[in-house]
Structures are given as C-alpha cells and as structure tokens.
C-alpha cells in the first residue's frame, strides 16, 4: 500500500478528490433502456430481465417462495438477520420526524405535518454477492416510517435475500435488476406500480438510471464506489489493515485510506495490508488503484484531510477526534467500533453518501420516507396583525396583487368594503 506525504499535493489530490465518474457509453445504454421501459412497459421490462438478469419464469417472488427460502437459510443466519432487523428498527424509530404546532403570533398557527410516502422501491444488488443486509437497511426504515407499500427489486434474490424480505415485511419482491428495474419503479407499468421514491445502492447502470429518472421520481442520493478513511495515532496496525481491506473488497473502485501523523504507524499498516492482501479479487484491485496512506505533520492536518474528502465511512481513535469531524456519512469511534459492524448489525444504516456527498447529508434513515409539510391557520384577528407587514413587503417587491389579497380581507373585516 503506497505511503504519501501530505506535502505531495498532487498525489493527495489524486487520492482524495474524486468526483463520480461518468461513462458516456453506460449513460447511452441506460437512456435506451429507460426509454424502452417508458414506451413499452412490461414487455420491455421482461425482455431486459431475460437478456440481462437471466430471468426464467415470472417476475414476482411469491410469499410462499419467500417463506420456503427463509426456512432453508441456516438458523445462525436467520438469527443474525432477525437481530440486525431489530436494531435497525430501534434506530429508525428515533429518526422519524415528529409533528408539532407553533403559534408565532396571536391568531396564527403553523403545524408541521409528517405523512409517510405511499409507495417506495428498494433496490437490492444481486451481482457479486447476495446482500440481504441492503434489503434490511432500505425496507425496514420505510416500514418504520409508516410506508404502506414497499417494493423490493433484486435481479437474483437468493435464500438469504428472501429471508430478509420476509423479516422486513416487504409488500412485493421482484426478480429485476439494473436500469430496467429502476425505470419500472420510476414510471410504472401495467404490473408494477409507480413508486414515490427509489432507494438503495447499485452498480454503474443503476446509478446512471437513478440519476436519469430523478427529475420524475425522488431518489435517496447518488452513490458511487464505497469509501473508508481511517484517522489514527494509536491504532493497532493489524486491525487498521483489516478494516481497510474489508471496505476494499466491496468493489475494485472502492477507496481505502489511512491518514496518520505517525510515519511508523503508516509503515506498519502498509506491511500488514501486504500480508493480508488476497492474491486476486476486488480488494487487491482496489488497494492497488485507490488505496493509500497519507502521513501528515499533525492530527489537525489529518482531520483537515478527512473534512476535505467528506468520506462515506470515517474510523477514528477517540470521541475528541469524532467531535471535530463534521463531514462524514458515518463515524466509527474507538478500537472496537469496526466499520463492518455498521454494515450489518449496529442498527445504523449502511446506505451512505459517497464521493463527497457527505458535505450535505448523512445516511439513509426513516426520515427519508416521509413528507414533511406545513399547515397554516390564520384567524381574522391574526390576519389583521400580520397585514401591515405583509402589505409592506408585497408593495416593496412590486407584487401588488399579493398586497391586494390582504387588503381586501382586512377591508372586509373592518367593514370597509370596496
């Protein structure tokens, strides 16, 4: 694993500052698929499912199939899925915004109304590995938020994914993946209803499709390859190496980075990574292309680098460090807060912003599945109190009809009909 000095600005920039890569060929292919699904509906969806997903038979996984698959899952895995689901529900329950009413002035009441979305689509990848955890992380917060209909799509759901679907209480599980699944959820077909929002991670085709349909259907966020940044002064080199490799195995384009002010720790971690590195596979490719260790002059510089990158996952030594970190999808604090624990069982969501998107938001949560809107009630006396300010501002902006809509009411209230 290469070691970079923080003073090598070109190398540091190449490692940290990576906007999501756009592939014009992928985007053209996705555009054709999305357009075909919009025009042809189910016929196009089934055609692409056969060609790209290897679909045989129907698209829907029946409730009986899901229950049968769940029964085949080893008991240890079933218990793990149930435990993860329990923790996700507990965390999600605290994330749902609450309704309230405030009275900023006499005769004026503003209510915050929180209403669940009607229907959501959860994308579950089914390529390199089965990901039952991604189904739990997307479907359970939606259910906790009160969404009545949750549709999960996965191109090749195995028994563990179907077990997770039963545990999460999905309404339907469809054997669909890729851009055609996203298009079907976004625009609807005769057999697949249109959803209010699409959430969940996916490959380049899924990401491109989500971006393409986002003008017509809400999505969670644009997610790219996974990222981990470790800030450490005192960590165990073997443990740090294990964390870096755990994240690197997600994808050949995943980024795994250590930032430390101690050159000796940097060398020890690099050696530990070399010992643990598999002979082939995505982790090896990821470490070679996107992995690195940055040696800084101070802890302050290390934290500044983390803030600049705004990574998906940050691992740090202490609460004192964590308090200084404001830009991260999620932060793991201390030696035993392994990043992989959050991928599965802590209850915090593993669907997280990447490629610097953590500058603006954190991970997926129950709040992503509700509409927060306001209800305004103004009494006769309340409007009379507001009228001078509203009329003054409307006149100042040149919006005379706005002002007149207040004057006509105030005049009526005062018995001064025009």
C-alpha positions in Angstrom: 0.0 0.0 0.0 1.6 3.3 -1.1 2.6 5.9 1.5 2.2 9.5 0.6 3.5 12.5 2.4 0.8 15.2 2.9 3.2 17.7 1.3 2.8 15.8 -2.0 -0.2 17.8 -3.0 -0.6 16.2 -6.4 -0.7 12.7 -5.0 -3.0 13.6 -2.2 -5.4 15.4 -4.6 -5.5 12.3 -6.9 -6.3 10.1 -3.9 -8.9 12.4 -2.2 -10.7 14.5 -4.8 -12.7 12.1 -7.0 -16.0 13.2 -8.5 -18.3 10.4 -9.6 -17.0 9.1 -12.9 -19.4 9.4 -15.9 -19.2 6.8 -18.6 -20.9 8.1 -21.8 -21.4 4.5 -23.1 -23.1 3.4 -19.9 -25.3 6.5 -20.0 -26.3 5.9 -23.6 -27.2 2.3 -22.9 -29.2 3.3 -19.8 -31.0 6.0 -21.7 -32.2 3.4 -24.3 -33.3 1.0 -21.6 -35.2 3.7 -19.7 -36.9 5.0 -22.8 -37.9 1.5 -23.9 -39.5 0.8 -20.5 -41.4 4.1 -20.6 -42.7 3.3 -24.0 -43.3 -0.5 -23.9 -43.8 -1.1 -20.2 -43.9 -4.8 -19.1 -42.9 -6.1 -22.5 -39.6 -4.2 -22.3 -39.0 -5.0 -18.6 -39.4 -8.7 -19.2 -37.2 -8.6 -22.3 -34.4 -6.9 -20.5 -34.9 -9.2 -17.5 -34.4 -12.2 -19.7 -31.4 -10.7 -21.5 -29.6 -9.1 -18.6 -30.8 -10.9 -15.4 -31.2 -14.3 -16.9 -34.8 -14.3 -15.7 -36.8 -17.6 -16.2 -40.4 -17.7 -15.3 -42.3 -14.9 -13.6 -41.0 -11.6 -12.2 -42.8 -11.8 -8.8 -41.4 -13.9 -5.9 -44.5 -15.3 -4.2 -45.0 -15.1 -0.4 -44.8 -18.9 -0.4 -41.5 -18.9 -2.2 -40.1 -16.3 0.2 -41.2 -18.3 3.3 -39.8 -21.5 1.8 -36.5 -19.9 1.1 -36.3 -18.4 4.6 -36.8 -21.8 6.0 -33.8 -23.1 4.1 -31.5 -20.4 5.5 -29.2 -21.8 8.3 -30.5 -20.9 11.7 -27.4 -18.9 12.6 -28.0 -16.6 9.6 -31.8 -16.3 10.3 -30.9 -15.3 13.9 -28.4 -12.8 12.6 -31.0 -11.3 10.1 -33.5 -11.0 13.0 -31.0 -9.3 15.3 -29.9 -6.8 12.6 -33.6 -6.1 11.8 -34.4 -5.5 15.5 -31.5 -3.0 15.8 -32.4 -1.2 12.5 -36.0 -0.8 13.7 -34.9 0.6 17.0 -32.7 3.2 15.4 -35.1 4.1 12.7 -37.9 4.7 15.2 -35.9 7.6 16.6 -35.4 9.1 13.1 -39.0 9.7 12.2 -39.7 13.5 12.4 -42.4 14.5 14.8 -45.4 16.7 14.1 -45.8 19.9 16.1 -47.7 23.1 16.1 -46.3 26.5 17.0 -48.0 29.9 17.3 -45.6 32.6 16.2 -48.3 35.3 16.9 -51.8 35.5 18.3 -54.2 34.1 15.8 -51.5 32.4 13.7 -50.8 28.6 14.0 -48.3 26.7 12.0 -48.4 22.9 12.1 -45.7 20.6 10.9 -47.4 17.6 9.4 -45.5 14.3 8.9 -47.0 11.8 6.5 -45.4 8.6 5.1 -44.8 8.2 1.4 -47.4 5.9 -0.2 -45.1 3.6 -2.0 -41.3 3.2 -2.2 -38.9 1.0 -4.2 -35.9 -0.6 -2.6 -33.0 -1.7 -4.9 -31.1 -4.7 -3.7 -27.9 -5.5 -5.7 -27.6 -9.1 -6.7 -24.3 -9.3 -8.6 -21.0 -10.2 -7.0 -22.5 -11.1 -3.6 -26.0 -11.6 -2.2 -26.8 -8.6 0.0 -29.7 -9.3 2.4 -28.3 -6.5 4.6 -29.1 -3.9 1.9 -32.7 -5.1 1.8 -33.0 -4.7 5.6 -31.3 -1.3 5.5 -33.8 0.1 2.9 -37.1 -1.7 3.6 -37.2 -1.5 7.4 -36.8 2.3 7.8 -39.6 2.7 5.2 -41.8 0.4 7.2 -41.0 2.1 10.4 -41.8 5.4 8.8 -45.2 4.0 8.0 -44.9 3.4 4.3 -47.8 1.1 3.4 -46.3 -0.4 0.3 -42.6 -1.4 -0.1 -41.5 -3.0 -3.3 -38.0 -4.6 -3.4 -36.2 -5.4 -6.6 -33.2 -7.8 -6.9 -32.0 -9.4 -10.1 -31.1 -12.7 -8.5 -32.5 -13.0 -4.9 -31.0 -15.9 -3.1 -32.5 -17.6 0.0 -30.9 -15.0 2.4 -32.3 -12.1 0.5 -35.8 -13.7 0.5 -35.4 -14.4 4.2 -34.6 -10.7 4.7 -37.6 -9.7 2.7 -39.8 -11.8 5.0 -38.2 -10.2 8.1 -38.5 -6.7 6.7 -42.1 -7.1 5.7 -41.8 -6.1 2.0 -45.1 -6.0 0.0 -43.5 -7.4 -3.1 -40.2 -8.8 -4.2 -39.4 -8.7 -7.9 -36.7 -10.5 -9.7 -35.5 -7.5 -11.6 -32.2 -5.5 -11.6 -30.3 -2.9 -13.5 -31.7 0.2 -15.3 -34.9 -1.6 -16.3 -35.8 -2.2 -12.7 -35.2 1.5 -11.9 -37.3 2.7 -14.8 -40.1 0.3 -14.0 -40.2 1.7 -10.4 -40.0 5.3 -11.5 -42.6 5.3 -14.3 -44.7 2.2 -13.6 -46.0 -0.5 -15.9 -49.2 -2.4 -16.1 -48.0 -4.9 -13.5 -45.6 -2.7 -11.5 -47.0 0.4 -9.8 -45.1 3.7 -9.9 -43.3 4.5 -6.6 -42.8 7.8 -4.9 -39.1 7.2 -4.2 -36.3 4.8 -5.1 -33.6 4.0 -2.6 -30.6 1.6 -2.4 -27.1 1.1 -3.8 -26.3 -0.4 -7.2 -23.7 -0.7 -10.0 -22.9 2.0 -12.6 -26.0 1.2 -14.6 -28.2 1.5 -11.6 -26.6 4.8 -10.5 -27.0 6.2 -14.1 -30.6 5.1 -14.2 -31.3 6.7 -10.8 -29.7 9.9 -12.0 -31.8 9.8 -15.2 -35.2 9.3 -13.6 -34.6 11.7 -10.6 -36.4 14.5 -12.4 -39.5 12.4 -12.3 -39.1 10.2 -9.2 -37.4 11.0 -6.0 -34.2 9.1 -5.1 -32.1 8.8 -2.0 -28.8 10.2 -3.4 -26.2 9.5 -6.0 -24.0 6.7 -4.6 -20.6 5.8 -6.1 -18.0 3.2 -5.1 -17.6 2.7 -1.3 -15.0 4.6 0.8 -13.3 4.3 4.2 -10.9 6.8 5.7 -9.1 5.9 9.0 -7.6 8.6 11.2 -5.3 7.1 13.8 -2.4 8.0 16.0 -2.5 4.9 18.3 -4.4 2.2 16.4 -3.4 -1.5 16.0 -1.8 -1.9 12.6 -3.3 -5.3 12.0 -6.8 -4.0 12.9 -6.5 -1.0 10.7 -5.3 -3.1 7.8 -8.3 -5.5 8.3 -10.7 -2.5 8.2 -9.1 -1.1 5.0 -9.3 -4.5 3.3 -12.9 -5.1 4.5 -14.0 -2.0 2.7 -11.8 -2.6 -0.4 -13.5 -5.9 -1.1 -16.8 -4.2 -2.0 -15.6 -3.1 -5.4 -12.4 -2.6 -7.4 -13.1 1.1 -7.4 -13.6 1.3 -3.6 -11.2 3.7 -1.8 -9.4 2.7 1.4 -7.3 5.4 3.0 -5.3 5.8 6.3 -4.3 9.3 7.5 -1.9 9.4 10.3 0.7 11.8 11.7 3.0 8.9 12.6 5.2 7.5 9.9 6.0 4.4 11.9 2.3 3.5 12.1 2.0 4.1 8.4 4.8 1.7 7.6 3.3 -1.0 10.0 -0.1 -0.7 8.4 1.3 -0.9 4.9 3.1 -4.1 5.9 0.0 -5.6 7.5 -2.0 -4.8 4.4 0.6 -6.5 2.2 0.5 -9.6 4.4 -3.3 -9.8 4.4 -3.9 -8.8 0.8 -5.6 -11.6 -1.2 -4.0 -12.9 -4.3 -6.8 -11.6 -6.5 -10.2 -10.1 -6.4 -11.7 -6.7 -5.9 -9.8 -5.9 -2.7 -6.4 -6.3 -4.4 -7.5 -4.1 -7.4 -9.0 -1.5 -5.0 -5.9 -1.3 -2.8 -3.6 -1.1 -5.9 -5.6 1.6 -7.7 -7.4 3.6 -4.9 -5.7 2.7 -1.6 -3.2 4.9 0.1 -1.7 6.1 3.4 -1.2 9.8 3.9 1.4 10.9 6.5 0.6 14.3 7.9 2.6 16.7 10.2 -0.1 16.7 12.8 -3.5 15.4 13.9 -5.0 18.7 12.9 -3.8 18.1 9.3 -5.2 14.6 9.3 -8.6 15.9 10.4 -8.5 18.6 7.7 -7.9 15.9 5.1 -10.9 14.0 6.3 -13.1 17.1 6.2 -11.8 17.8 2.7 -12.8 14.3 1.4 -16.1 14.1 3.3 -15.9 10.3 3.1 -18.6 7.7 3.4 -17.0 6.0 6.5 -14.6 7.5 8.9 -12.9 5.5 11.6 -11.1 7.4 14.4 -9.4 6.8 17.7 -11.4 8.9 20.2 -14.5 11.0 20.9 -12.3 14.1 20.9 -11.4 13.4 17.3 -15.0 12.5 16.4 -16.3 15.8 17.7 -14.1 17.6 15.2 -15.4 15.6 12.3 -18.4 17.2 10.7 -18.3 15.8 7.1 -18.8 12.0 7.0 -21.6 9.6 6.2 -20.9 7.8 9.4 -18.2 7.9 12.1 -16.8 4.9 14.0 -15.1 5.8 17.2 -12.6 3.6 19.1 -10.7 0.3 18.6 -13.7 -1.9 18.8 -16.1 0.1 16.6 -15.3 -1.9 13.5 -16.7 -0.4 10.3 -18.0 -3.9 9.3 -20.3 -4.0 12.4 -22.1 -1.0 11.0 -22.6 -2.7 7.7 -24.7 -5.4 9.3 -25.8 -5.2 12.9 -25.4 -1.9 14.9 -28.7 -0.6 13.6 -27.3 2.5 11.9 -27.9 2.5 8.2 -25.2 1.4 5.7 -26.7 3.2 2.7 -24.4 6.2 2.8 -23.4 9.1 0.7 -20.1 8.8 -1.3 -17.9 10.9 -3.5 -18.1 13.9 -1.2 -21.9 14.0 -0.9 -21.4 13.8 2.9 -20.8 17.5 2.8 -24.5 17.9 2.7 -26.2 14.9 4.3 -25.7 11.6 6.2 -27.0 8.2 5.5 -30.4 6.8 4.7 -32.9 6.9 7.5 -36.6 6.7 8.3 -36.9 10.5 7.7 -36.2 9.8 4.0 -39.6 8.0 3.8 -41.9 10.8 5.0 -43.3 14.0 3.6 -42.8 16.9 6.0 -45.2 19.7 5.1 -46.8 22.7 6.8 -50.4 23.5 7.6 -51.1 27.2 8.2 -54.2 28.6 10.1 -54.7 32.3 10.4 -57.7 33.8 12.2 -59.5 37.1 11.4 -57.6 38.8 14.2 -54.3 37.1 13.3 -54.6 38.4 9.7 -55.2 42.0 10.9 -52.0 41.8 13.0 -50.0 40.5 10.0 -51.5 42.7 7.4 -49.2 45.8 7.7 -46.0 43.7 7.4 -47.4 41.6 4.5 -48.6 44.6 2.6 -45.4 46.5 3.1 -43.3 43.6 1.9 -45.5 42.9 -1.1 -45.5 46.5 -2.2 -41.7 46.6 -1.8 -41.4 43.7 -4.1 -43.8 45.2 -6.6 -46.4 42.4 -6.2 -49.5 44.5 -5.9 -51.9 41.6 -6.3 -50.3 40.0 -3.2 -50.9 43.1 -1.2 -54.5 43.5 -2.6 -55.3 39.9 -1.5 -54.6 41.1 2.1 -56.2 44.5 1.8 -59.5 43.0 0.5 -59.7 40.8 3.6 -58.7 43.5 6.1 -61.1 45.9 4.5 -63.9 43.3 4.7 -63.1 42.6 8.3 -63.1 46.3 9.2 -66.4 46.8 7.4 -64.7 48.8 4.6 -66.0 47.0 1.5 -64.5 48.4 -1.7 
